[in-house]
Amino acid sequence: MPPHTPAAVIEAQRQDWNRVAAGWDKWDQFFNRTMAFINHRLVADARIRPGLRVLDLGSGTGYPAILAGEVVGSDGTVVGMDLAESMLAVATRKAKTLGLQQVSFRTGDVTALPFESGSIDSIISRFCLMFLPEIPKAAAEIARVLKPGGYVAAAVWSSPDKNPFIRIPMDVIKTITPLPPPDPEAPGIFRLARPGDLAGIFERAGLTVLDDEEFTAEVTYSTAEEFFRGLMDIAAPIQNLFATLTPAQQAEAERGIIKMVNDYRRAEGVSLPIAVRIVSARKPR
């Protein structure tokens, strides 16, 4: 399989996210609390309410699907989809522990959704769409499976300059080894960062865009060292970059990241700004 075909990209991502599933499980409660404002905004923008049939794309270890499941109640259903079966094993365990029988998870490709046309009331997605090799195909599938009048709400990362939480590790690694400039059209963390990027794709898929808004917040760790441990546990793209470094370079990168993160030290710990773009749209009736 050629290395840059959509199928090859998806398979590489599946392997990457399976590899970090245990890390996401370890940091589960930390990120559930930190990203709660995003989860609740997605559920609100997708107009999720009791009794609806909801789809969560890129569900990972279960959020925001679990929050949606709590809202739809026993009369509704939520299906969370992700490439990585190890991530979904964590999500399934969490839903079972919470007694959310209406929430289930399945592996699948967002560009070929296994649902009938017009069968889903609401679709939500957190930090998934920018990693897809064929985003317009995913948008077309979203538009196809939504019921007329149904809503979609998706969160993607905003620009690098507003996200030192993500940018610092990349900047430090660039000082140690040359990295090719990112292809703005290739899958990646900041692929849909600009205003109008995802909204335009939704519009071309036949959806009516309702909102395209940037939200800012902070992620707080007790120390810069804790940030680095968390980074290496969950960040598959950073793990891949570290794998290209020698042990000495890895140690140098760790020191550099910790030093830069300490610039954000406050009394309560290190607080790193994040900026997230949330786009919502509706399928015309």
Buried (B, 14 or more C-beta within 10 A) or exposed (E): EEEEEBEEBBEBBBEBBBBBBBBBBBBBEBBBEBBBEBBEBBBEBBBBBEEBBBBBBBBBBBBBBBBBBBBBEEEBBBBBBBBBBBBBBBBBBBBEEEEBEBBBBEEBBBBEBEBEEEBBBBBBBBBBBBBBBBBBBBBBBBBBBBBEEBBBBBBBBBBBEBBBBBBBBBBBBEEBEEEEEEEEEEBBBBBBBBBEBBBBBBBEBBBEBBEBEEBEBEBBBEBBBBBBBBBBBBBBBBBEBBEEBEEEBBEBBBEBBBEBBEEBEEEEBBBBBBBBBBBBBBBEE
